[in-house]
Amino acid sequence: MNWQSTLYMIPGILLGLTIHEYCHALCAWKLGDSTARDQGRITLNPLKHIDPLGFLFIIIVGFGWAKPVQFNPGNLSNFRRDRALIAAAGPLSNLVLGVLLVLVVRAMLHFQVDIGGHTGTLFAVLYRGAFINFVLFVFNLFPIPPLDGSHIAFSGLNLKPEIEDRIRPFGMPALIGILIVQRFVDITILPIGRIAWTIFEFFMLAGVAA
């Protein structure tokens, strides 16, 4: 493991997970449910959102989790629609954050900022932070429980609760199994990094040719 590269990634991971969960909580509150607000989750304090074990897994294994945002379905005016919106708020926040960080990186390159010394460290942190947030965006949209994409898919398919309950227990074992296979066998099942890098390159190069 390259510890210097890992250290450069930590700020992007912390920021990405914090913004992700904050937007889940904020969206739920705006849609009429105060559960997350009452639990103190509408905050940009990472300590309210980061799960220590999940964060450690991200650093060491490359896969982890934050504290899930809870909401009360009974407080939502349209459960099917609102659940999908709450779920989508997290990944979309990572997409927006990734784009903003890319714009800062591009500005540094455009104005030929000297990226040596401390400035070079800042550049490396921003560069990796942008890519990490695109990874979070892509990863969380896969329709595998408990990822956000599963809530969006379940809402779109309008599945009965009992069917969802039958599917949900298989999600985490399947996800872990897929990630283990991808890590130790040369087989790509979920092309998370490839898609994230394509998005990163698109925003890095957008408008350059023009």
N, C-alpha and C positions, 0 to 999 in steps of 0.2 A: 504494500500500500504506500502510495506517495503522500506522506503526511503534510507536506507543504501544500499540495493541490487540495487535499481534504480540508485544511484550515481555510483556504481561499473559498471553499464551497459553503462553509458553515453559515456565514451571514446571509447568503442567498436562500439557504434552506430555512433558517429561522424566520426570515422575512416572508418567504413564500408560504410557509405553513401558517404563520400568524395572520397574514392578510386573507388567506383561504378560509380559515375558520371564522375570522371576524366578519367576512362577507356572508357566510352562512347565517350567522347569528343576526346580523343587521337585516338581512332579507326576511328572515322569519318574523322579526319584530315589525317590520314595515307591512307584512302581510297579516298582522293581527295577533301574533303569538308572542308573549313576553317571557316565555320560559328561559331562553338563552340570556336575555337581558337580566332577568332576576338572578341568574347564576353568574353574572359578572362577565359574560363572554363578549359583550359589545365593547371591546377594548383592544388596543394595539399592544398591550403588555404580553410579550411572548409567554410568560410564566402561566398565564391563564389558559393557553392553548397547547403548549408543548407537553407531550407525554414523554417523560425521561427515557423509558425503555424503548418506546417507538423511535425517538430521536437517535438513540444509540444504535438501533438496528439500521437506520438510514445511513449512518456514518460507516458502520462496519460491513453491513450486508448489501446496502444499496436499496433496501426496501424497509419501510417503517410506517408509522402512523402518528397522528396528533390526537388530542382529545376530541371525540366526536361531539358535535353540537346537537343538543336535544331540542325537540319541539313537540308541542301537544297538537295532534291532528284535529282535536275538537275545537281548537281556536281558529282554524283556517276556514275561510268562507267557501273555498273550492279546493278540497284536499288534493284531488288528482293534479290540477294545474299548479297549485301552490307548492306541493312537494317537489315537483319538477323544477320550479323556479328556485327554491331554496337549494336544491342539489346543484343546479347549474351555476349558482352564484360563486361557489368556491373555485371551480376550474376556470371560469371566465375571468375571475380576479387575477389568477396566475397568468393568463394570456395577456391581460392588460399590463400587469407589472413587468412581464417579460419584454413586451414591446417598449415600455418606457425605459427600461434598462438598456435595451439595444440602442435607443435613440441617444442616450448619454454616451455609450461606447462609440457610436458613429460620430458624435460631436467631437469627442476627444481625438479621434482619428482625423476628422475633417480639419480641425484647427491645429493639427500636428502638435498636440500636447506632448511634452516630453514624458514618456512612460517609463522612466527610470526611477529607481529608488522607491520612495513612498508612493509616488504617483503611479508607478508600475504595479505596486501591490493593489492600489485602488482599482486600476484598470482590470487586473486579473479577477478581483472580487466581483466587479460589475459584469464582466464578460461571462464568468461562470454562473453568476446569479441569474442572468437572462436565460441561459440555457436550462438551468435547473427549473425555472418557473415554466418553461415550455414543456419540460418533462412532467411536471406536476399537472399541467393542463391536459396533456395527452393521456397520462396514466389514469387519472381520475375519471376520464370519460368512457373508459372501457366498461361495458355493461355486465360487470361481474360483482356480485355482492361481496363486501359492503361498499364498494366504490360508488362515487356519486352517479356514475353512468348507469348503474343498476336501478337507482331510484327514478332516473329519467326514463329508462326503458320500461320499467314496471308501470309508470304513469301513462306512458304512451300506449302500451298494450292493454291498459285497463284490466290487469289481471285481478282475479278474486284474491282476497287476503289469504285464504287457505292455500292457494297455489303458490303465492309468494313465500309463505311460511315453509312450504316443502322445498322450494328452491334455495332459500337463503342459507341453510346450514352447509350446503355444498360449495358455496362461493369462496370462502377463505381457504379451505384445503386445496381447491382447484387453483386459486391464484398463487398460493405458495408453491404448489407443485410446478406450475408453469414457470415461475421465476427461477426455481432451482434448476429445472431442465435447461432453461436458457443460459443460466450462468455456467453450468458445467458440461453442457453438450452443445455442439455447434448447430443448434436448431433455433430459428426465430419464430416464436409463436405470437408474441405480442411485440410488434416492432416499435416499441416506445421510443428508444433512443433515435432510431432512424427518422421517425416522423417529427420528433422534437427538433432534430438537427435541420431537417428540411424547412421547418417553420423559422428556425433561427437564421438560416441562410437567406430565406426569402426577405425577412425584415432587415437583415444586414445589407442586402444588395438592392433593396427596393429603391428605385429612383436613381441609382448610381449610373446606369447606362444612359439614362436620359440626361 
